């Protein structure tokens, strides 16, 4: 698997923030994804200890999603969350993981 395990960056009454410099997610107490945070928002959170007033909709895919489809929904400075059937975050995919895995696929598997 090319997924990274989510690292806990912040805990507060609003939930838990997991991710890294490339972005992350706000999770509720049941570890379900509530919102997405970009790299700049993560940096501000780590400096100030406060969440942004508004958070973006998260970019998440089910565990069984094909890597090429994950690449299509990727946005700069935002990790793609991988969720289980219950909507809980099980891993993160950033540009580096997506591109490295696609580069290692045979050509016929890269195309839809």
FIZA-256971 format. One line per 2 residues: number of its first residue (from 0); their letters; for each residue x, y, z of C-alpha. Coordinates in Angstrom, 3 decimals, decimal comma, m for minus. Example, Ala and Ser with C-alpha at 12.3 -4.5 7.8 and 13.67 -1.06 7.14 Angstrom:
% residues 2
0 = AS = 12,300/m4,500/7,800; 13,670/m1,060/7,140
This chain:
% residues 112
0 = XX = 0,000/0,000/0,000; 1,208/3,525/m0,755
2 = XX = m0,984/5,152/1,875; 0,498/7,028/4,786
4 = XX = m0,974/6,482/8,210; m2,629/9,659/9,468
6 = XX = m0,513/11,470/12,074; m2,397/13,339/14,804
8 = XX = m1,462/17,034/14,615; m4,018/18,599/16,944
10 = XX = m6,807/17,650/19,351; m9,483/19,971/20,602
12 = XX = m13,177/20,260/21,373; m13,895/20,609/17,628
14 = XX = m12,299/17,233/16,890; m8,972/15,800/15,804
16 = XX = m6,757/17,072/12,967; m4,586/14,526/11,180
18 = XX = m2,240/14,918/8,233; 1,037/16,593/7,430
20 = XX = 2,583/19,507/5,525; 0,663/18,609/2,362
22 = XX = m2,716/18,900/4,076; m4,986/16,975/6,341
24 = XX = m8,433/16,406/7,736; m10,614/17,375/10,653
26 = XX = m12,159/14,259/12,188; m15,020/14,015/14,634
28 = XX = m14,790/11,925/17,805; m15,784/8,786/15,820
30 = XX = m12,845/9,458/13,433; m15,133/10,284/10,529
32 = XX = m13,924/12,989/8,148; m15,628/16,336/8,685
34 = XX = m13,491/18,757/6,641; m10,308/19,100/4,625
36 = XX = m7,401/21,398/5,442; m4,701/22,495/3,005
38 = XX = m0,996/22,769/3,770; m1,207/26,466/4,696
40 = XX = m4,107/25,827/7,088; m2,151/23,002/8,734
42 = XX = 0,863/25,309/9,194; m1,318/28,039/10,759
44 = XX = m2,988/25,490/13,032; 0,396/24,297/14,271
46 = XX = 1,532/27,896/14,878; m1,630/29,252/16,494
48 = XX = m3,432/26,198/17,846; m6,731/27,308/16,294
50 = XX = m8,742/25,898/13,426; m9,631/28,110/10,462
52 = XX = m13,118/29,649/10,749; m14,192/27,881/7,556
54 = XX = m12,992/24,513/6,338; m13,241/23,057/2,840
56 = XX = m15,123/19,941/1,902; m12,782/16,951/2,225
58 = XX = m11,456/15,015/m0,755; m11,891/11,357/0,180
60 = XX = m12,137/8,062/m1,676; m13,155/4,555/m0,602
62 = XX = m10,375/2,021/m0,010; m11,153/0,126/m3,247
64 = XX = m10,715/3,177/m5,519; m8,302/2,692/m8,427
66 = XX = m5,156/4,771/m8,155; m5,785/6,545/m11,473
68 = XX = m9,152/7,726/m10,111; m7,439/8,929/m6,936
70 = XX = m5,015/10,923/m9,110; m7,941/12,536/m10,943
72 = XX = m9,435/13,915/m7,722; m6,119/15,106/m6,228
74 = XX = m5,773/18,875/m5,677; m2,527/20,713/m4,915
76 = XX = m1,832/21,231/m1,207; m4,552/18,782/m0,193
78 = XX = m4,089/15,143/0,665; m6,656/12,637/m0,527
80 = XX = m8,189/10,759/2,367; m8,862/7,043/2,110
82 = XX = m11,917/5,998/4,090; m13,402/2,685/5,145
84 = XX = m17,043/1,654/4,701; m18,025/3,498/7,885
86 = XX = m16,470/6,765/6,653; m13,490/6,592/9,014
88 = XX = m10,130/7,769/7,756; m7,693/4,881/7,268
90 = XX = m4,908/6,613/5,338; m3,671/9,594/3,350
92 = XX = m2,398/9,901/m0,193; m0,334/12,885/m1,277
94 = XX = 1,087/13,714/m4,698; 4,345/11,908/m3,943
96 = XX = 2,639/8,613/m3,087; 0,222/8,788/m6,033
98 = XX = 2,865/9,637/m8,626; 5,415/7,123/m7,320
100 = XX = 2,880/4,302/m7,467; 1,604/5,258/m10,952
102 = XX = 5,184/5,491/m12,251; 5,751/1,874/m11,193
104 = XX = 2,635/0,509/m12,919; 2,848/m1,196/m16,315
106 = XX = 1,704/1,166/m19,091; m1,560/m0,730/m19,736
108 = XX = m2,590/m0,272/m16,076; m1,992/3,511/m16,112
110 = XX = m4,741/4,263/m18,600; m8,441/4,015/m17,770
